[in-house]
Amino acid sequence: MLVLNRRRQGQAPDVVAIAIKAQHRLYKKFWRLDQRKHRHVAITAVARELCCFVWAVLNAAPISLMIVGIALLSTQQNGG
């Protein structure tokens, strides 16, 4: 949990709230579906719902924050 708290520092509060809601909801959904259905069905259902949470974050975050986030991701991937 400590790593998640460090990652969330400096993020917009509404984005963090969506992330926490997604984490709890998707965790519960996966384990409930995994008990009743095939694992691949559970994974697909959770992936579809994750797309909805990503959409919500993109609509909640200001454009400038998204540009900064993309720039940070590209520098981390390039080893910089």
PyMOL commands that set and color helices and strands:
alter all, ss='L'
color gray80, all
select helices_A, chain A and resi 2-8+13-36+39-60+63-77
alter helices_A, ss='H'
color red, helices_A
deselect
rebuild
show_as cartoon
